[in-house]
Amino acid sequence: MTDNIAFQSVKRLKSMLHSGQITPAELVDAFAERIDQHNARSKAFITTTIDAAREQALGICRDDLDSSPFAGIPYASKDLFDVKGVLTSAGSRVFHDRVAKTDAHAIAKLRSAHAISLGKTNLHEFAYGATGENEVYGTPVNAYDPTRLAGGSSSGSAAAVAFGLVPAALGTDTGGSVRAPAALNGLVGFKPTIGRISTYGVVPYCWTLDHVGLMTRTIADCADLLTIVSGYDPGDPSSINRPVDNYAEALDQDISGLRIGIPSNFYYERTDEEILQALDHVKDHLVACGAKLVPVTFPDMEHSRTVSLTVQMPEALSAHSAYLQERGELYGADFRAGLALGQCILAEHYVRAKRFVEIYRQQTNSLFSEVDLILTPATPEIAQKVGTVKVTRNGVNEAIGNAITRFTTFFNMTGHPALTMPCAMHTQGVPIAMQLVGRYFDEKTVLRAAYAVEQSDRFFIPLPKLGS
């Protein structure tokens, strides 16, 4: 039974619930069995809450099932999200006793929608890293090739969906931490406009750049999940008070006339040749659907990663200053080194970096007077082997974490909505993905164009073969 439901979309699972083929409690049991089978290998979950999930499922009635697209549907959340009564470890020994007293805002909205939390997923400690490696809870692996990385920092959320342990998951995205692992695992990963989803109740890493993000199998599921968790939250200073769209209602509208920006600098440089070929096929398809390709030039990106880190590390240090005094010895060496870097950054450097962020936002926003969307590869490299430290492309050595997020980080600084989705398989047997970026709060157009790609059999990718 579990094999029949593990890789179904949320929409398909809802159909099964409505028809009586399965009950919410049976759905919980089926995914619990999957977790039992595959968590040791995938390293997806840190904490499971199966008993609470089963109790919630038993209390869901027919009217509840009709209340939302995710009613009766299991999901997971990165272990930065507070779930009342459950440990929020943040992937670290430091938070070994941090049991949440209330739900994070996004979790509360899902609870109100009668979605069922199955537990908390693994991550790079405190979200500091793009490889997803974790010395405490293990390193989540790629469903298509378990010798390769799932990517990070939302590594466990990606592994949980990719291994068929849940049909959807929440993550956080500060430099690509949802979009990059989704891309490496053949999933849809979406970081909406900054302020669209509240970060209340989510352990912060960098207040300026942190976004809540989504991982699903399909664009339609992503649209439904976004509609549920979006909305103004007065408890979050960065939350924006704007109406929430029904993001699914316009998915099947044609994209004729859309202007798709193709960057002439940075975003197609030093990239795996098969990834570039896959993006050419996407461009051809978009044109065949009536869209128009328009060359665009991005701001000078030479110092963009430095700018991002100069904002990240002082803010991370500020968030952790009290814990460092009380529990400094419990931090992993990787994150402790990053916090030490934060101590070396002067206020002058931080303020200058923040000014750069504002300039990037203004310059990128101006591009959307010329185009409706921007298309880039999701990553310049495919999923690399566990333990990889550096990759070399066109004679340039690059740290693997920098390579994984090279094409995603910038849009955390600008705050524009950005989505990654699979569009091909590499000859090495792992997915290739594309990225679509839109105007502020125009998630609908991003999703509509993504849906137009997803509906073509040309971009279908097979499910992972997990074996026993």
Secondary structure, DSSP 8 states (H G I E B T S, - for coil): -HHHHTT--HHHHHHHHHHTSS-HHHHHHHHHHHHHHHHHHH--EEEE-HHHHHHHHHT--HHHHTS-TTTT-EEEEETTB--TTSB--TTSSTTTT-B-SS--HHHHHHHHTT-EEEEEE--SGGG--SS---TTT---EETTEEEEE--SSSHHHHHHHHTTS-SEEEEEESSSTTHHHHHHTT-EEEE-STTSS--TTB--S-TTT-EEEEEESSHHHHHHHHHHH-S--TT-TT--------TTTTTTS--TT-EEEEESSSTTSS--HHHHHHHHHHHHHHHHTT-EEEEE-----TTHHHHHHHHHHHHHHHHHHHHHHHHGGGS-HHHHHHHHHHHTS-HHHHHHHHHHHHHHHHHHHHHTTT-SEEEEES-SS---BTT--EEEETTEEEEHHHHHTTTTTHHHHH---EEEEEEEE-TTSSEEEEEEEESTT-HHHHHHHHHHHHTSGGG---------
